[in-house]
């Protein structure tokens, strides 16, 4: 019985990684803001910084999987 192998394709593009790295640096500096147009508070959470980075990458057209439906 053959086992299923997962295809070895990249889920996220290089541009997505760069965008996330940029968001993480901005978080560390304390300049990463949440909300539309950065009107919210300063982001402290690592997970939220990653989400913002991926969202920005999506806006720029980078290869990022679609968001899970709520």
PDB file of N, H, CA, C and O in Angstrom:
ATOM      1  N   UNK A   1       0.838  -1.188   0.000  1.00  0.00           N
ATOM      2  CA  UNK A   1       0.000   0.000   0.000  1.00  0.00           C
ATOM      3  C   UNK A   1       0.886   1.256   0.000  1.00  0.00           C
ATOM      4  O   UNK A   1       1.577   1.517   0.985  1.00  0.00           O
ATOM      5  N   UNK A   2       0.875   2.029  -1.081  1.00  0.00           N
ATOM      6  H   UNK A   2       0.314   1.817  -1.881  1.00  0.00           H
ATOM      7  CA  UNK A   2       1.759   3.201  -1.144  1.00  0.00           C
ATOM      8  C   UNK A   2       1.286   4.311  -0.204  1.00  0.00           C
ATOM      9  O   UNK A   2       0.087   4.542  -0.046  1.00  0.00           O
ATOM     10  N   UNK A   3       2.249   4.989   0.411  1.00  0.00           N
ATOM     11  H   UNK A   3       3.222   4.801   0.282  1.00  0.00           H
ATOM     12  CA  UNK A   3       1.910   6.092   1.301  1.00  0.00           C
ATOM     13  C   UNK A   3       1.895   7.392   0.502  1.00  0.00           C
ATOM     14  O   UNK A   3       2.637   7.542  -0.468  1.00  0.00           O
ATOM     15  N   UNK A   4       1.055   8.316   0.913  1.00  0.00           N
ATOM     16  H   UNK A   4       0.452   8.194   1.701  1.00  0.00           H
ATOM     17  CA  UNK A   4       0.973   9.605   0.218  1.00  0.00           C
ATOM     18  C   UNK A   4       2.127  10.486   0.663  1.00  0.00           C
ATOM     19  O   UNK A   4       2.421  10.616   1.851  1.00  0.00           O
ATOM     20  N   UNK A   5       2.773  11.087  -0.332  1.00  0.00           N
ATOM     21  H   UNK A   5       2.535  10.982  -1.298  1.00  0.00           H
ATOM     22  CA  UNK A   5       3.848  12.020  -0.016  1.00  0.00           C
ATOM     23  C   UNK A   5       3.387  13.433  -0.308  1.00  0.00           C
ATOM     24  O   UNK A   5       2.680  13.688  -1.283  1.00  0.00           O
ATOM     25  N   UNK A   6       3.790  14.320   0.532  1.00  0.00           N
ATOM     26  H   UNK A   6       4.364  14.113   1.324  1.00  0.00           H
ATOM     27  CA  UNK A   6       3.410  15.718   0.340  1.00  0.00           C
ATOM     28  C   UNK A   6       4.302  16.328  -0.730  1.00  0.00           C
ATOM     29  O   UNK A   6       5.505  16.067  -0.758  1.00  0.00           O
ATOM     30  N   UNK A   7       3.729  17.129  -1.603  1.00  0.00           N
ATOM     31  H   UNK A   7       2.752  17.340  -1.581  1.00  0.00           H
ATOM     32  CA  UNK A   7       4.526  17.757  -2.653  1.00  0.00           C
ATOM     33  C   UNK A   7       5.469  18.776  -2.014  1.00  0.00           C
ATOM     34  O   UNK A   7       5.102  19.473  -1.068  1.00  0.00           O
ATOM     35  N   UNK A   8       6.673  18.847  -2.542  1.00  0.00           N
ATOM     36  H   UNK A   8       6.971  18.280  -3.310  1.00  0.00           H
ATOM     37  CA  UNK A   8       7.673  19.733  -1.939  1.00  0.00           C
ATOM     38  C   UNK A   8       7.658  21.084  -2.646  1.00  0.00           C
ATOM     39  O   UNK A   8       8.608  21.449  -3.339  1.00  0.00           O
ATOM     40  N   UNK A   9       6.569  21.813  -2.461  1.00  0.00           N
ATOM     41  H   UNK A   9       5.798  21.516  -1.898  1.00  0.00           H
ATOM     42  CA  UNK A   9       6.498  23.142  -3.050  1.00  0.00           C
ATOM     43  C   UNK A   9       6.521  24.168  -1.929  1.00  0.00           C
ATOM     44  O   UNK A   9       6.134  23.885  -0.795  1.00  0.00           O
ATOM     45  N   UNK A  10       6.973  25.343  -2.263  1.00  0.00           N
ATOM     46  H   UNK A  10       7.287  25.573  -3.184  1.00  0.00           H
ATOM     47  CA  UNK A  10       7.006  26.413  -1.260  1.00  0.00           C
ATOM     48  C   UNK A  10       5.610  26.968  -1.058  1.00  0.00           C
ATOM     49  O   UNK A  10       4.943  27.345  -2.022  1.00  0.00           O
ATOM     50  N   UNK A  11       5.171  27.021   0.175  1.00  0.00           N
ATOM     51  H   UNK A  11       5.713  26.716   0.957  1.00  0.00           H
ATOM     52  CA  UNK A  11       3.849  27.575   0.450  1.00  0.00           C
ATOM     53  C   UNK A  11       3.890  29.097   0.409  1.00  0.00           C
ATOM     54  O   UNK A  11       2.953  29.738  -0.067  1.00  0.00           O
ATOM     55  N   UNK A  12       4.976  29.669   0.909  1.00  0.00           N
ATOM     56  H   UNK A  12       5.737  29.148   1.295  1.00  0.00           H
ATOM     57  CA  UNK A  12       5.131  31.117   0.950  1.00  0.00           C
ATOM     58  C   UNK A  12       6.304  31.510   0.059  1.00  0.00           C
ATOM     59  O   UNK A  12       7.326  30.825   0.037  1.00  0.00           O
ATOM     60  N   UNK A  13       6.160  32.606  -0.670  1.00  0.00           N
ATOM     61  H   UNK A  13       5.329  33.163  -0.652  1.00  0.00           H
ATOM     62  CA  UNK A  13       7.229  33.094  -1.528  1.00  0.00           C
ATOM     63  C   UNK A  13       8.297  33.822  -0.722  1.00  0.00           C
ATOM     64  O   UNK A  13       8.123  34.076   0.470  1.00  0.00           O
ATOM     65  N   UNK A  14       9.401  34.154  -1.382  1.00  0.00           N
ATOM     66  H   UNK A  14       9.542  33.948  -2.350  1.00  0.00           H
ATOM     67  CA  UNK A  14      10.499  34.863  -0.706  1.00  0.00           C
ATOM     68  C   UNK A  14      10.061  36.253  -0.272  1.00  0.00           C
ATOM     69  O   UNK A  14      10.448  36.730   0.795  1.00  0.00           O
ATOM     70  N   UNK A  15       9.249  36.900  -1.106  1.00  0.00           N
ATOM     71  H   UNK A  15       8.934  36.512  -1.973  1.00  0.00           H
ATOM     72  CA  UNK A  15       8.782  38.259  -0.790  1.00  0.00           C
ATOM     73  C   UNK A  15       7.968  38.263   0.500  1.00  0.00           C
ATOM     74  O   UNK A  15       8.014  39.228   1.263  1.00  0.00           O
ATOM     75  N   UNK A  16       7.223  37.181   0.744  1.00  0.00           N
ATOM     76  H   UNK A  16       7.186  36.397   0.124  1.00  0.00           H
ATOM     77  CA  UNK A  16       6.414  37.087   1.959  1.00  0.00           C
ATOM     78  C   UNK A  16       7.322  37.035   3.187  1.00  0.00           C
ATOM     79  O   UNK A  16       7.043  37.669   4.206  1.00  0.00           O
ATOM     80  N   UNK A  17       8.401  36.281   3.079  1.00  0.00           N
ATOM     81  H   UNK A  17       8.627  35.766   2.252  1.00  0.00           H
ATOM     82  CA  UNK A  17       9.363  36.178   4.185  1.00  0.00           C
ATOM     83  C   UNK A  17      10.010  37.515   4.495  1.00  0.00           C
ATOM     84  O   UNK A  17      10.210  37.865   5.658  1.00  0.00           O
ATOM     85  N   UNK A  18      10.337  38.260   3.445  1.00  0.00           N
ATOM     86  H   UNK A  18      10.174  37.976   2.500  1.00  0.00           H
ATOM     87  CA  UNK A  18      10.960  39.578   3.639  1.00  0.00           C
ATOM     88  C   UNK A  18       9.990  40.538   4.317  1.00  0.00           C
ATOM     89  O   UNK A  18      10.378  41.338   5.169  1.00  0.00           O
ATOM     90  N   UNK A  19       8.724  40.447   3.924  1.00  0.00           N
ATOM     91  H   UNK A  19       8.409  39.798   3.231  1.00  0.00           H
ATOM     92  CA  UNK A  19       7.704  41.321   4.500  1.00  0.00           C
ATOM     93  C   UNK A  19       7.502  41.021   5.985  1.00  0.00           C
ATOM     94  O   UNK A  19       7.342  41.933   6.796  1.00  0.00           O
ATOM     95  N   UNK A  20       7.511  39.739   6.330  1.00  0.00           N
ATOM     96  H   UNK A  20       7.641  38.998   5.671  1.00  0.00           H
ATOM     97  CA  UNK A  20       7.357  39.333   7.735  1.00  0.00           C
ATOM     98  C   UNK A  20       8.578  39.790   8.539  1.00  0.00           C
ATOM     99  O   UNK A  20       8.443  40.284   9.658  1.00  0.00           O
ATOM    100  N   UNK A  21       9.762  39.620   7.963  1.00  0.00           N
ATOM    101  H   UNK A  21       9.872  39.219   7.054  1.00  0.00           H
ATOM    102  CA  UNK A  21      10.993  40.040   8.653  1.00  0.00           C
ATOM    103  C   UNK A  21      10.968  41.542   8.916  1.00  0.00           C
ATOM    104  O   UNK A  21      11.380  42.000   9.982  1.00  0.00           O
ATOM    105  N   UNK A  22      10.481  42.302   7.942  1.00  0.00           N
ATOM    106  H   UNK A  22      10.146  41.929   7.076  1.00  0.00           H
ATOM    107  CA  UNK A  22      10.377  43.748   8.086  1.00  0.00           C
ATOM    108  C   UNK A  22       9.413  44.105   9.211  1.00  0.00           C
ATOM    109  O   UNK A  22       9.693  44.991  10.018  1.00  0.00           O
ATOM    110  N   UNK A  23       8.277  43.413   9.260  1.00  0.00           N
ATOM    111  H   UNK A  23       8.050  42.693   8.603  1.00  0.00           H
ATOM    112  CA  UNK A  23       7.283  43.666  10.311  1.00  0.00           C
ATOM    113  C   UNK A  23       7.862  43.339  11.687  1.00  0.00           C
ATOM    114  O   UNK A  23       7.593  44.044  12.660  1.00  0.00           O
ATOM    115  N   UNK A  24       8.652  42.277  11.765  1.00  0.00           N
ATOM    116  H   UNK A  24       8.870  41.705  10.974  1.00  0.00           H
ATOM    117  CA  UNK A  24       9.261  41.891  13.047  1.00  0.00           C
ATOM    118  C   UNK A  24      10.261  42.954  13.512  1.00  0.00           C
ATOM    119  O   UNK A  24      10.342  43.271  14.699  1.00  0.00           O
ATOM    120  N   UNK A  25      11.024  43.501  12.552  1.00  0.00           N
ATOM    121  H   UNK A  25      10.959  43.244  11.588  1.00  0.00           H
ATOM    122  CA  UNK A  25      11.983  44.567  12.913  1.00  0.00           C
ATOM    123  C   UNK A  25      11.243  45.804  13.405  1.00  0.00           C
ATOM    124  O   UNK A  25      11.645  46.431  14.384  1.00  0.00           O
ATOM    125  N   UNK A  26      10.143  46.153  12.707  1.00  0.00           N
ATOM    126  H   UNK A  26       9.816  45.643  11.911  1.00  0.00           H
ATOM    127  CA  UNK A  26       9.358  47.322  13.128  1.00  0.00           C
ATOM    128  C   UNK A  26       8.743  47.107  14.498  1.00  0.00           C
ATOM    129  O   UNK A  26       8.629  48.044  15.288  1.00  0.00           O
ATOM    130  N   UNK A  27       8.344  45.868  14.784  1.00  0.00           N
ATOM    131  H   UNK A  27       8.436  45.106  14.143  1.00  0.00           H
ATOM    132  CA  UNK A  27       7.782  45.539  16.101  1.00  0.00           C
ATOM    133  C   UNK A  27       8.844  45.748  17.183  1.00  0.00           C
ATOM    134  O   UNK A  27       8.569  46.301  18.247  1.00  0.00           O
ATOM    135  N   UNK A  28      10.058  45.293  16.884  1.00  0.00           N
ATOM    136  H   UNK A  28      10.281  44.843  16.019  1.00  0.00           H
ATOM    137  CA  UNK A  28      11.147  45.408  17.852  1.00  0.00           C
ATOM    138  C   UNK A  28      11.479  46.877  18.138  1.00  0.00           C
ATOM    139  O   UNK A  28      11.777  47.253  19.272  1.00  0.00           O
ATOM    140  N   UNK A  29      11.421  47.695  17.081  1.00  0.00           N
ATOM    141  H   UNK A  29      11.180  47.389  16.160  1.00  0.00           H
ATOM    142  CA  UNK A  29      11.702  49.123  17.236  1.00  0.00           C
ATOM    143  C   UNK A  29      10.551  49.854  17.907  1.00  0.00           C
ATOM    144  O   UNK A  29      10.723  50.947  18.447  1.00  0.00           O
ATOM    145  N   UNK A  30       9.352  49.227  17.865  1.00  0.00           N
ATOM    146  H   UNK A  30       9.212  48.339  17.427  1.00  0.00           H
ATOM    147  CA  UNK A  30       8.178  49.842  18.491  1.00  0.00           C
ATOM    148  C   UNK A  30       7.406  50.736  17.551  1.00  0.00           C
ATOM    149  O   UNK A  30       6.605  51.556  17.998  1.00  0.00           O
ATOM    150  N   UNK A  31       7.634  50.593  16.234  1.00  0.00           N
ATOM    151  H   UNK A  31       8.285  49.926  15.871  1.00  0.00           H
ATOM    152  CA  UNK A  31       6.946  51.453  15.269  1.00  0.00           C
ATOM    153  C   UNK A  31       5.825  50.730  14.524  1.00  0.00           C
ATOM    154  O   UNK A  31       5.157  51.325  13.679  1.00  0.00           O
ATOM    155  N   UNK A  32       5.615  49.441  14.838  1.00  0.00           N
ATOM    156  H   UNK A  32       6.158  48.958  15.525  1.00  0.00           H
ATOM    157  CA  UNK A  32       4.564  48.669  14.162  1.00  0.00           C
ATOM    158  C   UNK A  32       3.231  48.929  14.845  1.00  0.00           C
ATOM    159  O   UNK A  32       3.073  48.678  16.040  1.00  0.00           O
ATOM    160  N   UNK A  33       2.268  49.439  14.068  1.00  0.00           N
ATOM    161  H   UNK A  33       2.397  49.643  13.098  1.00  0.00           H
ATOM    162  CA  UNK A  33       0.948  49.755  14.610  1.00  0.00           C
ATOM    163  C   UNK A  33      -0.099  48.859  13.967  1.00  0.00           C
ATOM    164  O   UNK A  33       0.079  48.386  12.845  1.00  0.00           O
ATOM    165  N   UNK A  34      -1.189  48.631  14.687  1.00  0.00           N
ATOM    166  H   UNK A  34      -1.334  49.015  15.599  1.00  0.00           H
ATOM    167  CA  UNK A  34      -2.266  47.793  14.162  1.00  0.00           C
ATOM    168  C   UNK A  34      -3.416  48.671  13.687  1.00  0.00           C
ATOM    169  O   UNK A  34      -3.447  49.872  13.954  1.00  0.00           O
ATOM    170  N   UNK A  35      -4.353  48.061  12.983  1.00  0.00           N
ATOM    171  H   UNK A  35      -4.328  47.085  12.765  1.00  0.00           H
ATOM    172  CA  UNK A  35      -5.542  48.779  12.540  1.00  0.00           C
ATOM    173  C   UNK A  35      -5.360  49.429  11.183  1.00  0.00           C
ATOM    174  O   UNK A  35      -4.258  49.466  10.638  1.00  0.00           O
ATOM    175  N   UNK A  36      -6.449  49.937  10.650  1.00  0.00           N
ATOM    176  H   UNK A  36      -7.345  49.907  11.093  1.00  0.00           H
ATOM    177  CA  UNK A  36      -6.425  50.564   9.322  1.00  0.00           C
ATOM    178  C   UNK A  36      -5.593  51.849   9.351  1.00  0.00           C
ATOM    179  O   UNK A  36      -5.872  52.770  10.119  1.00  0.00           O
ATOM    180  N   UNK A  37      -4.580  51.887   8.509  1.00  0.00           N
ATOM    181  H   UNK A  37      -4.353  51.139   7.886  1.00  0.00           H
ATOM    182  CA  UNK A  37      -3.735  53.073   8.432  1.00  0.00           C
ATOM    183  C   UNK A  37      -2.856  53.263   9.653  1.00  0.00           C
ATOM    184  O   UNK A  37      -2.327  54.354   9.868  1.00  0.00           O
ATOM    185  N   UNK A  38      -2.688  52.211  10.465  1.00  0.00           N
ATOM    186  H   UNK A  38      -3.118  51.325  10.290  1.00  0.00           H
ATOM    187  CA  UNK A  38      -1.835  52.301  11.658  1.00  0.00           C
ATOM    188  C   UNK A  38      -2.422  53.177  12.744  1.00  0.00           C
ATOM    189  O   UNK A  38      -1.689  53.767  13.538  1.00  0.00           O
ATOM    190  N   UNK A  39      -3.756  53.265  12.783  1.00  0.00           N
ATOM    191  H   UNK A  39      -4.352  52.786  12.139  1.00  0.00           H
ATOM    192  CA  UNK A  39      -4.403  54.130  13.768  1.00  0.00           C
ATOM    193  C   UNK A  39      -4.549  53.448  15.133  1.00  0.00           C
ATOM    194  O   UNK A  39      -4.865  54.104  16.126  1.00  0.00           O
ATOM    195  N   UNK A  40      -4.319  52.130  15.180  1.00  0.00           N
ATOM    196  H   UNK A  40      -4.062  51.597  14.374  1.00  0.00           H
ATOM    197  CA  UNK A  40      -4.468  51.399  16.440  1.00  0.00           C
ATOM    198  C   UNK A  40      -3.239  51.553  17.314  1.00  0.00           C
ATOM    199  O   UNK A  40      -2.400  52.425  17.086  1.00  0.00           O
ATOM    200  N   UNK A  41      -3.146  50.704  18.306  1.00  0.00           N
ATOM    201  H   UNK A  41      -3.827  49.995  18.491  1.00  0.00           H
ATOM    202  CA  UNK A  41      -2.028  50.777  19.236  1.00  0.00           C
ATOM    203  C   UNK A  41      -0.778  50.097  18.703  1.00  0.00           C
ATOM    204  O   UNK A  41      -0.789  49.500  17.626  1.00  0.00           O
ATOM    205  N   UNK A  42       0.292  50.196  19.467  1.00  0.00           N
ATOM    206  H   UNK A  42       0.301  50.681  20.342  1.00  0.00           H
ATOM    207  CA  UNK A  42       1.553  49.563  19.116  1.00  0.00           C
ATOM    208  C   UNK A  42       1.416  48.058  19.286  1.00  0.00           C
ATOM    209  O   UNK A  42       0.841  47.581  20.265  1.00  0.00           O
ATOM    210  N   UNK A  43       1.953  47.314  18.319  1.00  0.00           N
ATOM    211  H   UNK A  43       2.420  47.702  17.524  1.00  0.00           H
ATOM    212  CA  UNK A  43       1.873  45.852  18.357  1.00  0.00           C
ATOM    213  C   UNK A  43       2.969  45.312  19.257  1.00  0.00           C
ATOM    214  O   UNK A  43       4.142  45.645  19.091  1.00  0.00           O
ATOM    215  N   UNK A  44       2.579  44.473  20.217  1.00  0.00           N
ATOM    216  H   UNK A  44       1.625  44.203  20.353  1.00  0.00           H
ATOM    217  CA  UNK A  44       3.549  43.851  21.124  1.00  0.00           C
ATOM    218  C   UNK A  44       3.695  42.367  20.827  1.00  0.00           C
ATOM    219  O   UNK A  44       4.747  41.777  21.074  1.00  0.00           O
ATOM    220  N   UNK A  45       2.628  41.761  20.291  1.00  0.00           N
ATOM    221  H   UNK A  45       1.773  42.240  20.090  1.00  0.00           H
ATOM    222  CA  UNK A  45       2.582  40.319  20.066  1.00  0.00           C
ATOM    223  C   UNK A  45       3.368  39.912  18.827  1.00  0.00           C
ATOM    224  O   UNK A  45       3.251  40.531  17.770  1.00  0.00           O
ATOM    225  N   UNK A  46       4.169  38.863  18.971  1.00  0.00           N
ATOM    226  H   UNK A  46       4.265  38.360  19.830  1.00  0.00           H
ATOM    227  CA  UNK A  46       4.958  38.319  17.867  1.00  0.00           C
ATOM    228  C   UNK A  46       4.032  37.759  16.789  1.00  0.00           C
ATOM    229  O   UNK A  46       4.263  37.951  15.595  1.00  0.00           O
ATOM    230  N   UNK A  47       2.984  37.067  17.226  1.00  0.00           N
ATOM    231  H   UNK A  47       2.796  36.911  18.196  1.00  0.00           H
ATOM    232  CA  UNK A  47       2.026  36.462  16.296  1.00  0.00           C
ATOM    233  C   UNK A  47       1.305  37.527  15.478  1.00  0.00           C
ATOM    234  O   UNK A  47       1.081  37.351  14.280  1.00  0.00           O
ATOM    235  N   UNK A  48       0.948  38.615  16.118  1.00  0.00           N
ATOM    236  H   UNK A  48       1.130  38.757  17.090  1.00  0.00           H
ATOM    237  CA  UNK A  48       0.253  39.684  15.413  1.00  0.00           C
ATOM    238  C   UNK A  48       1.186  40.344  14.401  1.00  0.00           C
ATOM    239  O   UNK A  48       0.750  40.729  13.316  1.00  0.00           O
ATOM    240  N   UNK A  49       2.461  40.475  14.747  1.00  0.00           N
ATOM    241  H   UNK A  49       2.815  40.162  15.628  1.00  0.00           H
ATOM    242  CA  UNK A  49       3.442  41.056  13.826  1.00  0.00           C
ATOM    243  C   UNK A  49       3.571  40.188  12.576  1.00  0.00           C
ATOM    244  O   UNK A  49       3.669  40.709  11.465  1.00  0.00           O
ATOM    245  N   UNK A  50       3.572  38.869  12.752  1.00  0.00           N
ATOM    246  H   UNK A  50       3.493  38.445  13.654  1.00  0.00           H
ATOM    247  CA  UNK A  50       3.650  37.946  11.617  1.00  0.00           C
ATOM    248  C   UNK A  50       2.410  38.096  10.743  1.00  0.00           C
ATOM    249  O   UNK A  50       2.511  38.137   9.516  1.00  0.00           O
ATOM    250  N   UNK A  51       1.247  38.176  11.373  1.00  0.00           N
ATOM    251  H   UNK A  51       1.165  38.142  12.369  1.00  0.00           H
ATOM    252  CA  UNK A  51      -0.012  38.329  10.638  1.00  0.00           C
ATOM    253  C   UNK A  51      -0.019  39.615   9.824  1.00  0.00           C
ATOM    254  O   UNK A  51      -0.483  39.624   8.684  1.00  0.00           O
ATOM    255  N   UNK A  52       0.484  40.689  10.392  1.00  0.00           N
ATOM    256  H   UNK A  52       0.861  40.682  11.318  1.00  0.00           H
ATOM    257  CA  UNK A  52       0.541  41.975   9.687  1.00  0.00           C
ATOM    258  C   UNK A  52       1.501  41.884   8.513  1.00  0.00           C
ATOM    259  O   UNK A  52       1.208  42.385   7.428  1.00  0.00           O
ATOM    260  N   UNK A  53       2.654  41.242   8.726  1.00  0.00           N
ATOM    261  H   UNK A  53       2.892  40.835   9.608  1.00  0.00           H
ATOM    262  CA  UNK A  53       3.636  41.060   7.646  1.00  0.00           C
ATOM    263  C   UNK A  53       3.058  40.275   6.487  1.00  0.00           C
ATOM    264  O   UNK A  53       3.268  40.637   5.330  1.00  0.00           O
ATOM    265  N   UNK A  54       2.329  39.200   6.779  1.00  0.00           N
ATOM    266  H   UNK A  54       2.158  38.905   7.719  1.00  0.00           H
ATOM    267  CA  UNK A  54       1.721  38.379   5.726  1.00  0.00           C
ATOM    268  C   UNK A  54       0.622  39.149   5.004  1.00  0.00           C
ATOM    269  O   UNK A  54       0.468  39.032   3.788  1.00  0.00           O
ATOM    270  N   UNK A  55      -0.136  39.934   5.755  1.00  0.00           N
ATOM    271  H   UNK A  55      -0.010  40.029   6.743  1.00  0.00           H
ATOM    272  CA  UNK A  55      -1.201  40.731   5.162  1.00  0.00           C
ATOM    273  C   UNK A  55      -0.624  41.763   4.195  1.00  0.00           C
ATOM    274  O   UNK A  55      -1.163  41.970   3.107  1.00  0.00           O
ATOM    275  N   UNK A  56       0.470  42.410   4.592  1.00  0.00           N
ATOM    276  H   UNK A  56       0.908  42.243   5.475  1.00  0.00           H
ATOM    277  CA  UNK A  56       1.134  43.389   3.723  1.00  0.00           C
ATOM    278  C   UNK A  56       1.680  42.711   2.475  1.00  0.00           C
ATOM    279  O   UNK A  56       1.606  43.266   1.379  1.00  0.00           O
ATOM    280  N   UNK A  57       2.233  41.502   2.642  1.00  0.00           N
ATOM    281  H   UNK A  57       2.293  41.052   3.533  1.00  0.00           H
ATOM    282  CA  UNK A  57       2.761  40.746   1.498  1.00  0.00           C
ATOM    283  C   UNK A  57       1.630  40.411   0.532  1.00  0.00           C
ATOM    284  O   UNK A  57       1.801  40.498  -0.684  1.00  0.00           O
ATOM    285  N   UNK A  58       0.471  40.027   1.076  1.00  0.00           N
ATOM    286  H   UNK A  58       0.332  39.957   2.063  1.00  0.00           H
ATOM    287  CA  UNK A  58      -0.701  39.719   0.257  1.00  0.00           C
ATOM    288  C   UNK A  58      -1.115  40.941  -0.562  1.00  0.00           C
ATOM    289  O   UNK A  58      -1.423  40.831  -1.749  1.00  0.00           O
ATOM    290  N   UNK A  59      -1.117  42.105   0.089  1.00  0.00           N
ATOM    291  H   UNK A  59      -0.866  42.195   1.053  1.00  0.00           H
ATOM    292  CA  UNK A  59      -1.490  43.352  -0.591  1.00  0.00           C
ATOM    293  C   UNK A  59      -0.545  43.667  -1.745  1.00  0.00           C
ATOM    294  O   UNK A  59      -0.955  44.241  -2.754  1.00  0.00           O
ATOM    295  N   UNK A  60       0.728  43.285  -1.590  1.00  0.00           N
ATOM    296  H   UNK A  60       1.061  42.819  -0.771  1.00  0.00           H
ATOM    297  CA  UNK A  60       1.724  43.548  -2.636  1.00  0.00           C
ATOM    298  C   UNK A  60       1.738  42.476  -3.716  1.00  0.00           C
ATOM    299  O   UNK A  60       2.476  42.577  -4.696  1.00  0.00           O
ATOM    300  N   UNK A  61       0.908  41.441  -3.529  1.00  0.00           N
ATOM    301  H   UNK A  61       0.307  41.359  -2.733  1.00  0.00           H
ATOM    302  CA  UNK A  61       0.806  40.403  -4.546  1.00  0.00           C
ATOM    303  C   UNK A  61       1.810  39.276  -4.399  1.00  0.00           C
ATOM    304  O   UNK A  61       2.059  38.551  -5.363  1.00  0.00           O
ATOM    305  N   UNK A  62       2.396  39.108  -3.217  1.00  0.00           N
ATOM    306  H   UNK A  62       2.194  39.697  -2.435  1.00  0.00           H
ATOM    307  CA  UNK A  62       3.360  38.027  -2.988  1.00  0.00           C
ATOM    308  C   UNK A  62       2.621  36.692  -2.865  1.00  0.00           C
ATOM    309  O   UNK A  62       1.408  36.651  -2.658  1.00  0.00           O
ATOM    310  N   UNK A  63       3.373  35.619  -2.996  1.00  0.00           N
ATOM    311  H   UNK A  63       4.358  35.653  -3.164  1.00  0.00           H
ATOM    312  CA  UNK A  63       2.764  34.286  -2.899  1.00  0.00           C
ATOM    313  C   UNK A  63       2.535  33.939  -1.434  1.00  0.00           C
ATOM    314  O   UNK A  63       3.455  33.541  -0.719  1.00  0.00           O
ATOM    315  N   UNK A  64       1.293  34.098  -1.008  1.00  0.00           N
ATOM    316  H   UNK A  64       0.546  34.421  -1.589  1.00  0.00           H
ATOM    317  CA  UNK A  64       0.886  33.815   0.373  1.00  0.00           C
ATOM    318  C   UNK A  64      -0.453  33.088   0.307  1.00  0.00           C
ATOM    319  O   UNK A  64      -1.346  33.530  -0.417  1.00  0.00           O
ATOM    320  N   UNK A  65      -0.622  31.983   1.042  1.00  0.00           N
ATOM    321  H   UNK A  65       0.103  31.624   1.629  1.00  0.00           H
ATOM    322  CA  UNK A  65      -1.920  31.286   1.028  1.00  0.00           C
ATOM    323  C   UNK A  65      -3.044  32.190   1.521  1.00  0.00           C
ATOM    324  O   UNK A  65      -2.820  33.118   2.298  1.00  0.00           O
ATOM    325  N   UNK A  66      -4.258  31.900   1.054  1.00  0.00           N
ATOM    326  H   UNK A  66      -4.441  31.146   0.422  1.00  0.00           H
ATOM    327  CA  UNK A  66      -5.411  32.681   1.476  1.00  0.00           C
ATOM    328  C   UNK A  66      -5.670  32.508   2.961  1.00  0.00           C
ATOM    329  O   UNK A  66      -5.300  31.496   3.556  1.00  0.00           O
ATOM    330  N   UNK A  67      -6.314  33.510   3.553  1.00  0.00           N
ATOM    331  H   UNK A  67      -6.615  34.332   3.070  1.00  0.00           H
ATOM    332  CA  UNK A  67      -6.686  33.426   4.975  1.00  0.00           C
ATOM    333  C   UNK A  67      -7.732  32.339   5.163  1.00  0.00           C
ATOM    334  O   UNK A  67      -8.519  32.058   4.259  1.00  0.00           O
ATOM    335  N   UNK A  68      -7.735  31.733   6.338  1.00  0.00           N
ATOM    336  H   UNK A  68      -7.096  31.962   7.072  1.00  0.00           H
ATOM    337  CA  UNK A  68      -8.773  30.756   6.679  1.00  0.00           C
ATOM    338  C   UNK A  68     -10.080  31.523   6.873  1.00  0.00           C
ATOM    339  O   UNK A  68     -10.091  32.612   7.447  1.00  0.00           O
ATOM    340  N   UNK A  69     -11.178  30.945   6.390  1.00  0.00           N
ATOM    341  H   UNK A  69     -11.169  30.061   5.924  1.00  0.00           H
ATOM    342  CA  UNK A  69     -12.489  31.596   6.565  1.00  0.00           C
ATOM    343  C   UNK A  69     -12.881  31.579   8.034  1.00  0.00           C
ATOM    344  O   UNK A  69     -12.695  30.581   8.730  1.00  0.00           O
ATOM    345  N   UNK A  70     -13.417  32.677   8.487  1.00  0.00           N
ATOM    346  H   UNK A  70     -13.569  33.488   7.922  1.00  0.00           H
ATOM    347  CA  UNK A  70     -13.794  32.793   9.903  1.00  0.00           C
ATOM    348  C   UNK A  70     -15.031  31.976  10.204  1.00  0.00           C
ATOM    349  O   UNK A  70     -15.494  31.954  11.345  1.00  0.00           O
TER     350      UNK A  70
END
